[in-house]
Amino acid sequence: MSLNNGQTLTVREQDLTGNSSSSSSNQAAWEDARVFLKPSTPTRKPKPPKPENAITIAVSSRVLFNMEKEQHIYEQQGMEEYIKYQVEHEMQPFSPGPAFSFVKALEAVNTRLRELYPDSEELFDVVLMTNNHAYVGLRLINTINHHQLFIERFCMTGGNSPIGYLKAYHTNLYLSADPAKVREALEEGIAAATMFTPEKITEVSETQLRVAFDGDAVLFSDESERIYKAHGLDKFFEHEKAHENKPLDHGPLKGFLEALGKLQKKFYGKGQRMDCPIRTYLVTARSAASSGTRALKTLRSWGLEIDEALFLAGAPKGPMLEKIRPHIFFDDQMFHVEGAAEMGTVACHVPYGIAQRVSKKGIKDTETSSGAK
């Protein structure tokens, strides 16, 4: 029995059958074979769900993995040198990026769902959505196998817009570090957010997916935000009090919360409410007494539950998020995104509504609109 340079097992027939001098040597040979033949990853992977049945999460390669060095080569030396470097290093896996823990948590939820509902296709399905050239695909595949991620669907668009593919996959959420592509997705009605990489990333749960949302211009429309910007805080309070029984219109990520809630109910139906592997949080600058009622009544009118609601009355969100330790946090204001990232939370900017401004220096946007994603 021997191993070639590619670490592929070769078993000679005489080692295992026929010409052996004794049954004990046969047994020893089989034991050796079992050791070498044991796969490092499962040989039978679960079948991915059909896109129309799944909750599809599309992620850019540069938020799933750390590709900063490669991006620098692209920006400084051009596309041909970038592709050459990728091919030369295609057996060297990328290290995890900011979306990595989120994707692992999605897979953990899927494992639980398959145990409870073996025949159901109501599962998360992660699609790698990248504008990389297909020539780079081997390194991405090798990296996914190295990290034992269950990602079977790739879209390598060679620089073209991913929007058509996002629609074809019935995408429920698109995460990228390219603000231009995120805005394009939002304009087409696809929930999307720009993901940033904090200098340090807080350790998160491996068994429970935790997702935190801002309220206005994320789950809800920016109606109330516009009142505040135009007329100040007192008028905002008056407006919310007068309209507390009128539900807010939906914001860009309401559908994603809805999808999470649908999966949560599958666990509740099996008596696992207290052991549900999905937990959702509303983390809002609203105050509870003066403007919280409308937010909660809006969620109730939609038939949606939120596990925890934190009304911070303008206090910083970063310290509270540090305690929650979510895999991902969505906010429409860069001030809160930056504050969360400073505390180690993977935060995403939803460029929607009136409260948009340029990001401060200090958080690294891991993609540029011209770079390879």
C-alpha positions as CSV (number, residue, x, y, z in Angstrom):
1,M,0.0,0.0,0.0
2,S,1.4,3.4,-0.9
3,L,0.6,7.1,-1.2
4,N,1.4,9.1,-4.2
5,N,2.4,12.8,-4.1
6,G,-1.2,13.9,-4.2
7,Q,-2.0,11.9,-1.0
8,T,-4.2,9.6,-3.0
9,L,-4.4,6.1,-1.6
10,T,-3.3,3.2,-3.8
11,V,-4.0,-0.3,-2.5
12,R,-2.3,-3.2,-4.3
13,E,-4.5,-6.3,-4.7
14,Q,-2.0,-8.6,-3.1
15,D,-2.0,-6.5,0.1
16,L,-5.7,-7.2,0.7
17,T,-6.6,-10.4,-1.0
18,G,-5.3,-13.6,-2.5
19,N,-1.5,-14.0,-2.0
20,S,-1.3,-13.1,1.7
21,S,0.5,-15.6,3.9
22,S,-2.0,-15.4,6.7
23,S,-5.4,-14.1,7.7
24,S,-3.8,-11.8,10.3
25,S,-1.8,-9.9,7.7
26,N,-5.0,-9.5,5.7
27,Q,-6.7,-8.1,8.7
28,A,-3.8,-5.7,9.3
29,A,-3.9,-4.5,5.7
30,W,-7.6,-3.8,5.9
31,E,-7.1,-1.8,9.1
32,D,-4.4,0.3,7.4
33,A,-6.7,0.8,4.4
34,R,-9.6,2.0,6.6
35,V,-7.4,4.6,8.2
36,F,-6.2,6.1,4.9
37,L,-9.6,5.8,3.2
38,K,-11.5,7.6,5.9
39,P,-12.6,10.8,4.2
40,S,-11.7,14.2,5.7
41,T,-15.2,15.5,4.7
42,P,-18.5,13.7,4.4
43,T,-18.7,11.8,1.1
44,R,-22.5,12.3,1.0
45,K,-23.5,15.9,1.3
46,P,-27.2,16.9,1.8
47,K,-29.0,17.8,-1.4
48,P,-29.4,21.6,-1.7
49,P,-33.0,22.8,-1.7
50,K,-34.6,24.2,-4.8
51,P,-34.2,28.0,-4.9
52,E,-38.0,28.6,-4.9
53,N,-38.3,26.7,-1.6
54,A,-35.2,27.9,0.2
55,I,-34.2,31.0,2.1
56,T,-31.4,32.1,-0.2
57,I,-28.5,34.1,1.2
58,A,-26.1,35.4,-1.5
59,V,-22.6,36.4,-0.3
60,S,-19.7,38.0,-2.0
61,S,-16.5,36.0,-2.0
62,R,-14.8,39.0,-0.4
63,V,-17.0,39.1,2.7
64,L,-17.0,35.3,3.1
65,F,-13.2,35.2,2.8
66,N,-10.3,37.5,3.5
67,M,-9.0,38.5,0.1
68,E,-7.3,41.8,0.9
69,K,-3.9,40.8,-0.4
70,E,-5.5,39.7,-3.7
71,Q,-7.5,42.9,-4.0
72,H,-4.3,44.9,-3.5
73,I,-2.7,43.0,-6.4
74,Y,-5.7,43.7,-8.6
75,E,-5.7,47.4,-7.8
76,Q,-1.9,47.9,-8.1
77,Q,-1.0,45.5,-10.9
78,G,-4.2,44.8,-12.9
79,M,-6.4,41.9,-13.8
80,E,-3.9,39.7,-15.5
81,E,-1.5,39.7,-12.5
82,Y,-4.4,39.2,-10.2
83,I,-5.6,36.1,-12.1
84,K,-2.0,34.8,-12.3
85,Y,-1.5,35.1,-8.6
86,Q,-4.8,33.4,-7.9
87,V,-3.9,30.4,-10.1
88,E,-0.5,30.1,-8.6
89,H,-2.0,30.0,-5.1
90,E,-5.1,28.0,-5.9
91,M,-4.2,25.3,-3.4
92,Q,-3.7,27.9,-0.6
93,P,-7.1,28.5,1.1
94,F,-8.4,31.9,2.0
95,S,-8.8,32.7,5.6
96,P,-12.4,33.5,6.9
97,G,-13.9,36.9,6.3
98,P,-16.6,38.8,8.2
99,A,-19.5,36.7,6.9
100,F,-17.9,33.4,7.7
101,S,-19.4,32.9,11.1
102,F,-22.8,33.9,9.9
103,V,-22.7,31.3,7.1
104,K,-21.6,28.6,9.6
105,A,-24.5,29.5,11.8
106,L,-26.9,29.1,8.9
107,E,-25.5,25.7,8.3
108,A,-26.0,24.8,12.0
109,V,-29.7,25.8,11.7
110,N,-30.0,23.6,8.6
111,T,-28.6,20.7,10.5
112,R,-31.3,21.0,13.2
113,L,-34.0,21.5,10.6
114,R,-33.0,18.4,8.7
115,E,-33.2,16.4,11.9
116,L,-36.7,17.5,12.6
117,Y,-38.0,17.7,9.0
118,P,-36.0,15.3,6.8
119,D,-38.0,15.8,3.7
120,S,-38.5,19.6,3.9
121,E,-36.7,22.1,1.6
122,E,-37.4,25.1,3.8
123,L,-33.7,25.6,4.5
124,F,-31.1,28.2,4.2
125,D,-29.2,28.0,0.9
126,V,-26.0,30.0,0.5
127,V,-24.9,31.1,-2.9
128,L,-21.5,32.5,-3.6
129,M,-22.0,35.5,-5.7
130,T,-18.8,37.0,-7.1
131,N,-17.8,39.1,-10.1
132,N,-14.5,37.2,-10.2
133,H,-13.4,35.6,-13.4
134,A,-14.2,31.9,-13.6
135,Y,-10.5,31.2,-13.8
136,V,-10.3,32.0,-10.1
137,G,-13.1,29.5,-9.2
138,L,-10.8,26.6,-8.4
139,R,-9.3,28.5,-5.5
140,L,-12.7,29.4,-4.1
141,I,-13.8,25.8,-4.4
142,N,-10.7,24.6,-2.7
143,T,-11.2,27.1,0.1
144,I,-14.8,26.0,0.6
145,N,-13.8,22.4,0.8
146,H,-11.0,23.2,3.2
147,H,-13.3,25.0,5.6
148,Q,-16.0,22.3,5.1
149,L,-18.6,24.7,4.1
150,F,-21.8,23.4,2.3
151,I,-21.9,25.8,-0.6
152,E,-22.9,24.2,-3.9
153,R,-24.1,27.2,-5.9
154,F,-21.6,29.7,-7.4
155,C,-22.1,32.6,-9.7
156,M,-18.9,34.0,-11.1
157,T,-20.0,36.8,-13.3
158,G,-16.7,38.0,-14.7
159,G,-17.4,41.6,-13.8
160,N,-21.0,41.7,-14.8
161,S,-23.8,42.8,-12.5
162,P,-25.1,40.0,-10.3
163,I,-28.7,41.4,-10.1
164,G,-30.2,39.1,-12.7
165,Y,-28.7,36.1,-10.9
166,L,-30.0,37.3,-7.6
167,K,-33.5,37.4,-8.9
168,A,-33.2,34.0,-10.5
169,Y,-32.2,32.5,-7.2
170,H,-35.1,34.2,-5.4
171,T,-32.5,35.8,-3.1
172,N,-33.7,36.8,0.4
173,L,-30.6,38.6,1.4
174,Y,-27.5,39.8,-0.5
175,L,-24.3,40.6,1.4
176,S,-21.4,42.4,-0.3
177,A,-18.7,44.9,0.4
178,D,-19.5,46.8,-2.7
179,P,-21.9,49.7,-1.9
180,A,-22.8,50.3,-5.5
181,K,-24.0,46.7,-6.0
182,V,-25.9,46.8,-2.7
183,R,-27.7,49.9,-3.8
184,E,-28.5,48.4,-7.1
185,A,-29.9,45.3,-5.4
186,L,-32.1,47.5,-3.1
187,E,-33.4,49.4,-6.0
188,E,-34.6,46.1,-7.5
189,G,-36.4,45.2,-4.3
190,I,-33.8,42.7,-3.0
191,A,-32.8,42.9,0.6
192,A,-29.1,43.8,0.7
193,A,-26.5,45.3,2.9
194,T,-22.8,46.4,2.7
195,M,-20.7,44.3,5.1
196,F,-17.7,45.7,6.9
197,T,-14.8,44.0,8.6
198,P,-14.1,45.2,12.2
199,E,-10.5,45.3,13.4
200,K,-11.4,42.5,15.9
201,I,-14.4,40.2,15.6
202,T,-16.2,39.1,18.8
203,E,-16.6,35.4,19.3
204,V,-20.1,34.3,18.5
205,S,-22.3,31.2,19.2
206,E,-21.7,28.1,17.0
207,T,-25.2,26.7,17.8
208,Q,-27.6,29.6,17.7
209,L,-28.0,32.1,14.8
210,R,-28.3,35.6,16.2
211,V,-29.5,38.4,14.0
212,A,-29.9,42.0,15.1
213,F,-31.9,44.7,13.3
214,D,-32.3,48.4,13.6
215,G,-35.9,49.5,13.2
216,D,-36.4,52.7,11.0
217,A,-35.2,52.4,7.4
218,V,-34.2,48.7,8.0
219,L,-37.3,46.7,9.2
220,F,-39.6,49.7,8.8
221,S,-39.8,52.5,6.2
222,D,-38.0,55.8,6.8
223,E,-41.3,57.7,7.3
224,S,-40.6,58.6,11.0
225,E,-36.9,59.3,10.3
226,R,-38.0,61.9,7.8
227,I,-40.2,63.6,10.4
228,Y,-37.3,63.7,12.8
229,K,-34.8,65.1,10.2
230,A,-37.3,67.7,9.0
231,H,-38.9,68.9,12.2
232,G,-36.8,67.7,15.2
233,L,-37.3,65.3,18.1
234,D,-40.4,66.9,19.7
235,K,-42.4,66.7,16.4
236,F,-41.2,63.2,15.9
237,F,-42.6,62.2,19.3
238,E,-45.9,63.9,18.5
239,H,-46.1,62.2,15.1
240,E,-45.5,58.7,16.6
241,K,-48.0,59.3,19.4
242,A,-50.7,60.4,16.9
243,H,-50.0,57.4,14.6
244,E,-49.2,54.7,17.1
245,N,-52.1,52.6,15.9
246,K,-51.1,53.0,12.2
247,P,-48.5,50.4,11.2
248,L,-45.4,51.7,9.6
249,D,-44.7,50.7,6.0
250,H,-42.1,47.9,5.5
251,G,-38.4,48.6,5.1
252,P,-35.9,46.7,3.0
253,L,-35.2,43.9,5.5
254,K,-38.7,43.1,6.7
255,G,-38.8,40.1,4.3
256,F,-35.7,38.6,5.8
257,L,-37.1,38.9,9.3
258,E,-40.2,37.3,8.0
259,A,-38.2,34.4,6.5
260,L,-36.4,33.9,9.9
261,G,-39.7,33.9,11.7
262,K,-41.0,31.2,9.3
263,L,-38.2,28.9,10.2
264,Q,-38.5,29.7,13.9
265,K,-42.1,28.5,13.8
266,K,-40.9,25.2,12.5
267,F,-39.0,24.7,15.8
268,Y,-41.8,26.0,17.9
269,G,-44.1,23.4,16.2
270,K,-41.8,20.7,17.6
271,G,-41.9,22.2,21.1
272,Q,-38.5,23.8,20.8
273,R,-39.3,27.5,21.4
274,M,-36.9,27.7,24.3
275,D,-34.2,25.8,22.4
276,C,-34.6,27.5,19.1
277,P,-31.3,27.9,17.1
278,I,-32.5,31.3,15.7
279,R,-32.8,34.4,17.8
280,T,-33.8,37.9,16.6
281,Y,-33.2,41.3,18.1
282,L,-34.6,44.8,17.5
283,V,-31.9,47.3,18.6
284,T,-33.3,50.8,18.0
285,A,-32.5,54.3,19.0
286,R,-36.2,54.9,19.7
287,S,-37.3,55.3,23.3
288,A,-39.8,52.8,24.7
289,A,-42.3,55.2,26.2
290,S,-42.5,57.9,23.6
291,S,-42.1,56.0,20.3
292,G,-41.7,52.2,21.1
293,T,-45.4,51.4,20.9
294,R,-45.7,52.0,17.2
295,A,-42.7,49.8,16.4
296,L,-44.0,46.9,18.4
297,K,-47.6,47.3,17.1
298,T,-46.2,47.4,13.6
299,L,-44.4,44.0,14.1
300,R,-47.6,42.6,15.6
301,S,-49.7,43.8,12.6
302,W,-47.3,41.9,10.3
303,G,-47.7,38.8,12.3
304,L,-44.0,38.8,13.2
305,E,-42.3,38.1,16.5
306,I,-39.0,39.6,17.7
307,D,-37.3,37.7,20.5
308,E,-35.7,40.7,22.2
309,A,-36.4,44.5,21.8
310,L,-33.9,47.0,23.0
311,F,-35.1,50.7,23.0
312,L,-31.9,52.7,23.7
313,A,-33.4,56.3,23.6
314,G,-30.4,57.5,21.6
315,A,-27.7,55.7,23.6
316,P,-24.8,54.0,21.7
317,K,-25.6,50.6,20.3
318,G,-22.1,49.1,20.4
319,P,-22.0,48.1,24.1
320,M,-25.4,46.4,23.9
321,L,-24.4,44.5,20.7
322,E,-21.3,43.4,22.5
323,K,-23.5,41.7,25.1
324,I,-25.8,40.2,22.5
325,R,-22.9,38.9,20.3
326,P,-25.0,38.7,17.0
327,H,-23.5,37.1,13.9
328,I,-24.8,40.1,12.0
329,F,-26.3,43.5,12.7
330,F,-28.1,45.8,10.2
331,D,-28.4,49.5,10.5
332,D,-29.1,52.4,8.0
333,Q,-26.8,54.9,9.8
334,M,-23.0,54.5,9.5
335,F,-22.6,56.1,12.9
336,H,-24.2,53.0,14.5
337,V,-22.4,50.6,12.1
338,E,-19.1,52.1,13.1
339,G,-19.9,52.0,16.8
340,A,-20.9,48.4,16.5
341,A,-17.7,47.5,14.6
342,E,-15.5,49.2,17.2
343,M,-16.9,46.8,19.8
344,G,-16.2,43.8,17.5
345,T,-19.6,43.2,16.0
346,V,-19.9,42.3,12.3
347,A,-22.1,45.2,11.1
348,C,-23.8,45.9,7.8
349,H,-24.9,49.2,6.3
350,V,-28.3,49.3,4.7
351,P,-28.1,52.3,2.3
352,Y,-31.8,53.1,2.4
353,G,-33.8,56.1,3.3
354,I,-33.0,59.7,4.3
355,A,-30.2,59.1,6.9
356,Q,-27.3,58.4,4.6
357,R,-23.9,59.8,4.9
358,V,-20.3,59.0,4.0
359,S,-18.5,56.5,6.2
360,K,-15.9,57.8,8.6
361,K,-12.4,56.7,8.1
362,G,-11.6,53.8,10.3
363,I,-13.8,50.9,9.1
364,K,-12.3,49.1,6.2
365,D,-14.6,48.6,3.2
366,T,-13.3,45.2,2.0
367,E,-14.4,45.7,-1.6
368,T,-14.5,48.6,-4.0
369,S,-16.9,49.0,-6.8
370,S,-14.1,48.5,-9.4
371,G,-12.5,45.5,-7.6
372,A,-12.9,41.8,-7.9
373,K,-15.6,40.6,-5.6
